[in-house]
Structures are given as C-alpha cells and as structure tokens.
C-alpha cells in the first residue's frame, strides 16, 4: 500500500465496498468507477475527504475527482478491489536551467510569501530609529521597545519564517520546516553553543584561520559556535536536507506509524546535521573570506575595500559575512575604529539607489508599489526586503548594485574610511563616523562615498535595466485570416521568477471560452487549477509552450506537459472522451519527449467524436496554479494556435 493507502480504503468503503464496484479506470484527474448501485455510494462523505476534490456522475460512471495524484490513488485502490496493478513510478524531474538560475528561483520562491511583511517591518524599524535620532522619544522607553520588536521581530526570528516557506518550496511538510526554524533559534541551544562565560572545553584547529573554541558537544561531537538568529542560508539548507530525509523515511516507514515516526526521524537526522556540519561550514567559509580580505588589504586598501563592497551582499545571502564581525569589533575595541569591514557601507546605498531607479523606470504596478517602501527601508539600513524581493529575482539590478557597491567600497578603502563607534544603521551610522576629536574629514569621506555610489547605481540602472517585452506566438503557426490577432497591449515584464508574466498560448484553433462556462463542474469550478477552454474548430493540438510531455494517457484524450518555466499544463480534449478508449485520437509525441512551442502533439477526429455525442469543449488547465500569484484568462472569441490564452503572474 502506498502513500494514499488510507484515502484509498475510505473511498472504497464509501462507494459501497468492493462488492459494489464493477470496474475502475482513471483518467488524468479522476477515478472512474462503474458501480452496481450508485445509491450505495455516500457522496457527501467522499466529497469531504482530504485528498478528494469532488464527486461527479456522468455517462454511467461514478467519478471521484482527485487531481494530479490520481495515478497513485488508483494504484492504492486497485489492490483493495482484488485487482493487481503495477506501479508507474517516475523519477522526479530535475529542475531546469543553470545552477545559478535554480538557486535564484529557489531563494525567490522562499522569500516571496514574506516580502510584503519584510518591507513593512523594515520601514517600522527605520522610522523608529529616525524618531529616536530627532529626539521624538528615547530608546529607553516602552514605545521604542515595542516598535523595535515590531520592526526587528521578523528579522531576528528569520529562520522560523524561512523554515516554513522553504519547506513548501522543497515539498516538506510546512510544520516540520517551522519546527526546524524554531530549533535553530532555540535560546538554550544558542546560549550553550555560544556561551563564553566559562572556559572552553577545548579549541579546534588551533593556530589556523579556522580556530574555534568549543563550549558544548553533541554526544562528544563538537558544536562550533554560530548564532543562527537572523540568518538565511543555514535554515534553507537544513530544510532542503530534511525534505530528502522525509521522502526517504516515508518510503520505508509503515503507514501505521508513519504519522509521527517520519517527522521524528527527519528531525533527528536533519537537525544534528545542520548544527554539526552546515553551520560550521558557514563559519569556516566566513573565516576564509575575512582572512582573504585582510591579506589583500595589506597590499592595497583600495582593492580590499572594492572586494568588500562588491561581494558584501553575496556574503550576506550565504551567511559568510560573519567572519568580518569579530574583526570589526576587535578593531573598534583595540584601535578605536574599524576600516576593514566598513567599505560595506556603500552597499546599503547602492541597493537603495537601484531600487529608486526601478521605481521611476518600471511600468509594472506591483513592482512600483514594492520599490518605494523598500527604498525607504534601505536608506534606514534595512536592505533585506529590497535584496530578496526585487534585486535578486531581477538579477541584473542585483549585479548593478554589487558593482556600484564595489566602486564605493574602493573609494572608501582608498581614503581610509573609518567608523569609530558601534551601532546605527543606514543614515543613522553617520554620527559614528565623526572623528573623536571632532574632525569632519572622515564624515566628508562617508557622505562623498554615499553620493558617488548612489549616482553610479541610479544612472547605471536607468541605462542598463530594461523590462522585457512579452513575446507572443513565437514558433507557432501564423494566425489565419480572420483569426484573432494579439491586440492587447504589449505589457512589460520583469526578468523575475516572482514578477514575470508568462503567456500560455492556445493549443487549438477555435473559440476561446471562460473555464467557468464549460459543461464539467470539476473543471469549471477551478478546483483542478485555473485556466481557460477552447471549443475546437479543427482536430489538432499544438504545444502551447516549450517544455516536456509529462503525461500522455493511453486513450490519448489528454496530455500533460511542464514548460521550461515550471508551468504544469493539462490539455483535456473534450469531456468524458476517455470512454472512446483512444478511438479518433492519434498522438505525435510520447511521454518524456521534449517539445517546442507550436509542435503538433495530438490529432483527433472532430467529426467522429462529436458524432458519438461527446462535447469537445477542451479545458487548458494550469494544474499548479497555486505556485503562482495569479492565472488570468486573456482570450475572447476566435483564437489560433499561438494566440495568448492565459497569462501567469509568477
């Protein structure tokens, strides 16, 4: 029995038991029972089951609509009916694109759900600092304390939020991801691992750049100190590893105890791996980076400053900036100033200037709405919302901000830019740059560096950043005379995994229909995914995008594919046409084939199918609609293959 064993048992029980089932088949989305007595089936009970979308009755069949997982449910139902059915497991499809693009897509997808609240918290945090700076209230009162909690709470406990969103991205149970984040912020663990109030048990790698004092152990395995609160990458890697653990344990743990044993074993393996391996690797990476910069600085302060400014945002993303913190603190305490880490100061304003340029240049309403608050929070020193919400997904603006930060950092390195006191963020760090004797030379360097960095970042973004125009119909047959041409405006889209408007073309020549208007309640309700429908005028189905055929039902009445943008599409030719058992259909491709937009997938005999009394309304469904911000029907009236049918806001 597979992962849907319990669901299968409940379905069989409530259709009247195996004695009431004459036969069972399935199509792309639903189990199709032929029951001896449909009156014995408990419709309401089945409809309310977790894992069941709805129940329909059509053509003498009792249809239990499942969705994408119907083959697995079918495989678990068949043995209960006394029929052996071989599994059809397929290897999980590897992510497409370069490693860098896949990493960007993963990070963007993980941060997307919290971008709005990140921007909000960043603004509160910055405004709170501003009000203290202008004397509206002090940082000793309850007002400051509470507002600071509002502004800083999300950033301090970032692993909790990212644990949840990363789990959804990596298909781990979200609550397990949330627990992983909580464990990584657990005060007792943090205090024990980081406590330096007593003597260290021993020191690892003494005399090297990796020298690490160990204050606690995990069953005699040293735990190298690292504070995970506020970090990003460690929790993402731990959750990714946990998702693999969960899949492994789910495969071998019996169903009877799977409910609690799988999460228990997953946590018991993933958490020690995170604290003993992933965290230390980040710590050692930080040490390598800091040592490298110090070595370069001994030769050229300007080059060292440029390296810090150029790479700082990347180091923050991967948690490798921590290696600079001890150097920064030690320099201020012993020398009275720091000039090693401080070239990073240019990055804050490079980020803000790039976001401001995007605000003025973009025509995308959603992006414009995000840009202004992210600019404000960036000026106040909180750049995470801008980095994860705008710059990193758009890629080119992120690169521009890094280069501008490198130029500003090089300027700071050349003029020995220093900070004399710890504390402050963004514009509120300026007072700490006034020399102890009251001299303003260093402050002038600070302001000059900010001005240079912001001008370069703003101008470069205005010149180099371009929003891509939507391309429609590329690679598909030309629209015929009288066909509906693309008359909608050429909207602009961002090269972003979260703000991109993807177009799915019509696979069929015919009349575009609202999905809600077709004569199938399951498809029309949208529970199987959003999309549109086409009433065919000819019997040809073309690929609506570049991608791979992921499903081709034996009766050839339905085909599934996954595009290069990870959009999962189901094209279901007609309603209840599975009952034709392939008559009138001819496939030009096979499951697993790579296809190009406009390539012929299936030919069907329109007259034969309609002659047998079947409705040819053809749903084109985005089965993973929940992965996107929205799926919008764009076509009306006559469409040709190649005309836009739906738009996806990613």
N, C-alpha and C positions, 0 to 999 in steps of 0.2 A: 504494500500500500504506500502510495506516495504522499506528498505534502498536502494534498487536498482530500486525504482519506476520510476525515470526519465529515467534511462537506458532502462527499460522495454518499456516505452512509445515510445522512439526513435527507438527501434528495431522493434516494431510492426508497427510503421509508415513507416519505410523504407523497410520492407518486402512486402509492398503493402497494409497495413492496415488489420484489422481483416477479412475483406471480402475476402482477397486473401489467407487466411490460412484454409486449410482443416483439419489439425490436428497438434498437437505438442506433442512431447515426449522429454525426455532428458536422456543422459547417464551421466557418471562421469564427463565429461569435456565440453559437448556441448549441445546446444539446437538443436533439430532435427525437423525442420518444413517440412510439406508437403504442398507445395504451389500450388494453381490452375494455376498460371502463374509465373514462375521464372523470366520471363523477366521484371516484375514489381519491382522486388527487386533491391535496389540500393547497389550493392556490395561494391563499394568504400567508400560510406558514412558509412556503417556499420563497415567495416574494420578499419576505422579511429576513431571510437567511443572509448572514455575512458571506459575501462572495457571489451572491445572485443579484442580477440587475432587475430582472422582471420575469414574468411568465406570459407567454402568448400561445394562442391556439389558432392554427391555420392549416388548411389542406389536410385535415385528418391527423395532424401532428400536435403533440403537446411539447411546446418549445420552452426550454429553460435557458434564458439568456444569461451567459456568464461573462462574456467579453474576451479579452486577449488570452486568458488562461484556459480556454475551453479544451484544448487537446489534453492538458494534464488532468483536468477534472474528468474528462471522458475516459482516460486511461485508468483512473481510480474507480470509476463507476462500473466499467465492464466486468471486472472480476466478481463484483457483487451480484451481477446478473448471471454468473456462471459462464461467461464468455471470456476466453483469454485474448488479450490484446497486447501486442508488443509495444514497447515504448518507442518514442521517436525523439530521443533527446538530441538536442543540437548544441554545439559549442556556443558559448556566449560570444557574441560578435565583439571583436576588438574595437576599441574606439578608433576613429579615423583621424587623419591629419598628423602633423608633426608632434613630437613630444611636447614642444613648447606650446603649440596651439591647444593640445589636450589639457595641459596644465592650466593654461589661462581659462579654458572653458570650465574646468573643474572649480577653480577658485571663484570665477564669476558666478557660477551656479550656486556655490555655497554661500556667498555673501549676498546674493540678490534678495533673499527674503528679509534681510535686516537692514538694507541700505537706507530706507526712509527713517527708521528709528536711530540709525547711526548718525545721520545728518542732524536730526533733532537734538540728540544728546550732545553732539559736538558743539552746536550753537549755544545750548544752555551752559555748557562748560566754559566756552569762550566769553559769553556775556557775564557769567558770574565773576570771572577774572577781571573783566573790564570794570564792573561796578565796584569791585574792591580797589582797583587801581585809581579810580577817580574819586574815591572816598565816600561813595554812597553808603557803604557799610563796611565792616571789618571782617577779616577771615576768622575771627574768634567767636562770632555769633552763630546762633542756630539757623538763621536764614542762609548764611553762606554754607553751613554744613549740609543742610537739606538739598539746596540747589546743586552743590558739588556732588552729592550722592546721585541726583538725577542725571547730571552730566557725565559722571565717571562710572556709574554702576555697570553699564553695558561693557565698557572698555576693560574694566577691572576683571569682570567675570566672562570675558570673551569666549574662553573655551566651552562654557556651557552652551552658549548660543550656536557656536560653530560645531559643537558636537552634535547638536540636533540637526542642523541643516546639512552637515557633511554626511550624516547617517542617511538622510533622504537621498542625497546625491549618489551615495555608494550602495544604496539599496540594503542598508542595515536597518533594523527596527529603530525608529527615531528615539524611543525611550532609552535604548541602550546607548546611543550616542550622547544623549543628555546626561546619563549617569557617568559616562567616561569624562565628559567635561567637568562634572561636579567633582569627581575624584581628583582630577588634575588641579583643581583649586582648593581641595580639602585642607583646611587650616592645619590640622595636626600633622599631616604628611609634609606640608610646606615648612612648618616650623621645625620639624625633626630633621628634615634633609638640609635645611638652610641654617639651622641654629649654629651660631659661632660663639655662644656664650661660654661654652666649655671647651676643653681640649679636644682636638680632632682625634679620632681613633687611629688614623694613620694618613699618610699622604701618598697619593698615586702619582706616578710619573714625575717624581721629584727631580728638579733641575732642568726640566724641559718646559716648552711653552704650554704643555698640557697638564702641568702640575695642578693637582686637585686634592683639596682636603676633604676627607670623608668623615661625616659625623654620624651616620647611621648606615645600617646594612639591611638587606633583604635576604634572610637565611644565608648569611655570610657572603653575599654578593654585594659589593659596594654600590651605594647610591650616590652618584655625583650630583652635587647641589645645582639646582636650577629652579628659578621661580617661574611657574607656568601661568600665573595670573597675568592676563593681558596679552598672552602670546597667541599666535595664529597657526603656524605650520605644525608644531608638535601634535596638537589635538587632531588636525586633519589627517596626518599620517597614522596616528593611533587608530582613528575611526576607520580609515581605509583598511588597515591590517585586521581590525576587528570584523569588518564585513566579510573578509575572506575566511576568518575563523568561524563565523556564524554559518556560512554556507557549508563549510567542511563538517561541522558538528551536526547540522541539520540533516546531512546526508546519512549519518550513521547512528544518531540517537533514536531510539524507538519512539513512536508517536505518543505512547502513553505518558512518557516523562519529558517529552521534548519541550513542553511549555516553560519549564523552569530550568532544566538541565542545560539547554542550549545557551541561554543568556549567561548562566553561571559560569560555564566553561569558557565562553567567549571572553568574559571579563577577567577570569583567572589567567588567561593566556595573554590577552592584549595589554592589560594594564602593567604587569611587570615588564613586558617588552618595551612599553612606552617609557617607563621610568628608568629602566636599566640600559636601554640601547638608543632609542630615538632622542631622548633628552641629552644624554652625553654626547651623541654625535653633533647635535646642535651646539653644545658648549665647546667642543673641540674645534668645530668649524669657526666659531667666533674667535677663538684664540689664534687660529691661523690667520684670519683676516686682520686682526689687530696687530699681530706681530709683523705681518707684511707691510702694513701702512707705516708702522714705526721705522722699519728698515728703509723704506722709500724716503721717509721724512728726513732721515739722517743725511740723505744725498740731496734731496730737493723738496723743501717745504711746499713750494707751489704745486709740484706734481702730486705730493701726498694729499694736499687739500683738494685737488681736482679729482683724485681717486675716491676720496670720502664723499664729495658732493655728487659724483657721477653714480656711485653704487649704493648710496645710503638707502634709498627707497627699496632697492632689491634686497639689501641686507635685512631691512625691517620685515619684509614679506616672509623671508625664510628664517627669521629669528636669529640671524648671525650678527646683529648689531650689538648683542650683549657683551661681546668681547671688549668693546670700547668703554663700557660703563665703569669698570674698575680703573681703567687708565684715566678716565675723565675725573672721577672722584679723587684718585690719588694725586693727580696734577693740581687740583684746586686746594687740597689739604696741605700739600708739601710745597708747591711753587706759588700758590696764591692765585693761580689762573690755569685754564686749560686752552691749549691751542692745537690739540691733536684731533679731538672729536668735533670741535666747533665749526669746521667748514661745512658740516651737515646743515647748518642754519640756513644756507642758501636754498636747500631743497624745499623747505616749507613754503617759501615764497615763489619758487618755480612752479610748484604744484598749484598754488592759488592763481598765479597769472595764467597758466594754461587753461584752468577751469573758467576763468573770466573770459578768455578769448573764445572758448567754446560757447559760452553764454551769448556772446554777441554774434557769433557766426552761424550757429545751428538754427535750422528751421524746424527741428523736431521739438514739439511742445513739451514732451515728457523730459527730454534731456535738458531743455532750457529751465524747466522747473527745478530740476535737481542741481543744476550748476550754481545758481545764486547762493543757496544756503551752504553748499559745500565750499564755495569761495570764502564766505564769511567765517565758517569754522576753521578753514585753513589759515586765514590771516591770524586767527587767535591761537594757532598752533596745533589744531586737531585736523590732521590730513587724511586719516584713515577712510572716512566716507568718500572723499574725492578719489583716493587711490583705488579703492576696491569697487567703488560704484561707477566711476567714469573713466579714469585714465587707464587702468589695467585692462578692462574689457575692450576699450577702443584701440589699444596697443600703440598706435603712432603717437598720440598725445603723451602717453606714458614715456615713450622714448625721448620725446622732445623735453619733457620735464627733467629727465635724468641728465640729458646733455646740458641743459641750462643750469642745472644744479652743479654739474661738474665745472662749468665755466666760473660760476660764482664761488665754488669751493677753491678753485685755483687762485682766484683773486684774493680770497681770504688767506690762503696759505702764503702767498707772496708778500702780503702786508702784515703777517704775524698777528692775525685776528685772534682776540682772546676773550674769554668770559671769566669774570672774577668771583662770581658767586653762583651757587647752585640755585635752581628754582626758576619759575617763569616759563611761559610757553609763547611762541609766536612773537607778536609785537610787545608782549609783556616781559620779554627777555632783555629788551634794550637797557633798562636801568642797571642790569648786572654787567653791562659792558662799559660802564663809566669807570675810568681808572681810579684806583684807591685814593690818589692824591687830587682827584677832581678833574684830571685832564680829560679832554673830549676827543683826543685823536683817535682812540680805538673805537669810540662810538661813531665817529665820522666814517671810519672804515666799515663798520657794521651797516650803517644806512646806505653807504655807497654800494656795497655788495648786494644789498637787497634791491636797490634801484637797477643795477646792471642786470641782475638775474631776472627780475620781473620783466624788464623791457625785452630782453632776448627771448624769454619764454613766450611772452604775449605775441610779439611780432612773428616769431617762428611758427606759432600755432595758426595765426591768421593767414600766413602764406602757405604752409605745408599741409595743414589739415583740410581734407576735403571729404564731404559726405558723398557716399556712393549713390549714384542713381540706380533705381530699380530697373533691372533688365527683365523684359517680359518676352516670352515666346521664343527665346533663343534656342535653336536646334530643333524646333517643332515645325510641322507643315505650315505653310503660309495660310493666312486667313483667306478664305474664298470670297468671291464677290458677294456682297450682301451679308457676309458674316459680321459679327460684332467685333470691331477693332477696339484696341485699348484706347479708350477716350478719357480714362480717369487721369488725374494729374500725375506727373512723374514725381512722386514723393521722394524725399531723401531719407536715406537710412544710414545708420552708423555702422561701421565695421566692428560690431559688438555682439558678443554672444548673448547679451541681455536686451539690447535695444534694436536689434536688426529686424526689419520687416522682410520676411521670406514669402515668396509667392509660389503657390502651388497651381500649376496650370490645369486646365480642363483636359482630362484624358480622352474625351469623347466629343464628337460633333453632335450638337443637339440643342435642347432648350434647358438653360440653367434653371434650377428650382431651389427654393428655400428648403433646407433639410427638414424643417418642421412640417412641411406640407406633404411629404410623401406618405404612402399608404402602409407604413410599417411603424408601429408605435415605438418599438425599441430604438430604431434608427432615428425616428423623428424627435424623440424626447431628448436626444443628445447624450444619453447616459453611456453610450458606447464611444463617445467622442464627438467633438464639434466638426463641422464640415459643410458640405453642400451636396446637391444631387444634380444629375443630368438625365433628361429623357432623350435617349439616343435617336439620331436620325440615320445613322449608319452603324454597321456592326464591326467597329474597330475600336480597340482600346490601346492608347499610346501611353508611354511613361510620362507622368506629369513633372518629373524632375530627374536629375542624375541620381543614381543610387544602386541598391542591390535588392533583388527579389528575395524576400524573406519568407513568403508563404505562397504556395500555389495549391489550392485544394484539388483533390483528384477529379472532382466533377468539373473543374475549370471555370466555375461560375464566379469565382472570387480570387483576387490576387492581393497580396500584401507586399509592401516594399518599404525600405528605410532609405531616406535620402542622405546625401553627404553632410547635411546639416542636422542629422539625427531626428528628422521628422518621420514618424511612422504612419504610413498611409494604407488604408484599406479601400479597395475598389470592389464593390459588390454588384455584379452585373444582374440587375433585375431583382425581384422579390420572390423568395421561395423557389428560385430556379435551381437550387440544389437537387430538387426532385427530378430534374431531367437527366441526372446521372451522366452528365457530360455531353448529351446529345445537343448538337448545334453549336458547340464550342470547340475552338482549336487554339492551343497555346503555342506561341512562338518563342517562349523562353522557359527556363527551368528554375526551380528554387536554387538560390545561390548565385545566379547569373548577375553580373554587373551590367547595368543598362544605362543608356544615355537618354536624356530628355528628348522626347519625340519618337523613340523607338517603339515599334509595334510589339505589343505584349500578347494580346489575345484578339482573335477574330471570332465573331459569333453571328449566327444566322438569325437576324432580327425577325424576319417574317415567320420562320419556323417557331420561334419562341413565343411570339405574340399569337400565332395560330393555335398554339396549345393552351392559350388562356392565361399566360403569365404576364404580369406587369413588368415593364422594362425600366421603371424608374431606378436609376443607378446611384446609390449613395457613394460619395467620396469622403471618407472619414479620416480625420486625424486622430488616431487611436491613443496617442499620448498627449492629448490636448492639455492635460493638467501640468505638463512640463513647461508650458509657455504662458506668457502673460495674457494672450488672447488669440482667438482664431476667428477671423471675420470673413463672412461671405461677401465677395466683391462683384460677382457676375449677375447680370439680369438678361433675360431674353436669350437670343441665339448666341451660342458660343462655338468656336472652332477649337480643335486641339492646339494648344499654345496660348489661348486667351487665359488671363488670370481667372481662377475660380475662387480661391480663398487666399487671404493674406494671414500670415502668422507673425505676431509680435513676440520676439524672443527676448 
